[in-house]
Amino acid sequence: MPATEGSRGGATGCESGNLGCACFPNDSCLDALECIDGLCVDLSGDGDGDGDGDGDGDGDGDGDGDGDGDGDGDGDGCGETIEGMICIPPGLYEMGCNSLVDDICGDDEWPYHPVTIRAFYVDLDEVMTNDYEACVEDEFCTASEMGGGCNVGIDGRSEHPINCVTWVQATNYCLWQGKRLPSEAEWEKAARGTDGRIFPWGNDPESCEFVVIDDGVPGCGTGSTMPVGSLPAGSSVYEVRNMGGNVSEWVNDWYDVGYYGVSPDDDPVGPESGTYRVARGGAWKELGARVSRRGWSFAEYNFDTVGFRCARDGAG
């Protein structure tokens, strides 16, 4: 994975009773939130806990006043079924390191802060090698690197995630698909949901039951990535697969170590400019599946530990 910030202990935490924070002493929470294992979580399908299903307090996902972001009557912006993609409903979640459950926090993961996201779609799986090669054959994408741990050109890896591609190449592939790279905030919501968990699957320690990592031998003993969709027990609450490992994933944002301190509350898309682009999630040659962990690198660099998946806007 590209570079990451060093870790630190301690925390600023958040106020009891709020989403992703500790429950009140009587095991209760604010509004429609529920206390589960000592944390306030949203089990209602409503991102802001007010019971209206829209995540921003106005009851309307598309701004037309009818409370329904896509016109299907459910107010979630997810009315369209798109093959190979998962719709992430709109609403609020807490982004960054949740120190109530996580004591390994990078300096760039603070503060733990509320973010409201519109509905969006994200690929169920990381982009496969054979799909990226189809874009190259169509002369829209440029060829990835080969050799070493790169998957292109290796027999039996056509359904493994594409790796050894730059941020620029990832962006172009998504354009070819009529999609885009997810924002960093979108990626984290798709990976963690709304309950402040450490890993996509919950708070159980990372292991080869859940995620393709280096457990003493890279790739859970295989020496490589695995086919996309492997280890489904490690899927996120939205059933998005392999967000904790296999390959780290380029996202659209520029990197700024202090961005969380100035980030807007609604649909943040990262700094306007910068030196590095962000990559999220762990990879087959490392331990690092924590959903709040941030990596970064030059947009023109490629790594055998980094691939990507695409996203697109929801309805409304």
Secondary structure, 3 states (H helix, E strand, C coil): CCEECCEECCCCCCCCCCCCCECCCCCCCCCCCEEECCEEECCCCCCCCCCCCCCCCCCCCCCCCCCCCCCCCCCCCCCCCCCCEEEECCEEEEECCCCCCCCCEEHHHCCCEEEEECCEEEECCCCEHHHHHHHHHCCCCCCCCCCCCCCCCCCCCCCCECCCCCHHHHHHHHHHCCCECCCHHHHHHHHHCCCCCCECCECCCCCCCCCCCCCCCCCCCCCCCCCCCCCHHHCCCCCCCCCCCCCEEEEEEECCCCHHHCCCCECCCCCCCCCCEEEECCCCCCCCCCCCCEEEECCCCCCCCEECCCEEECCC
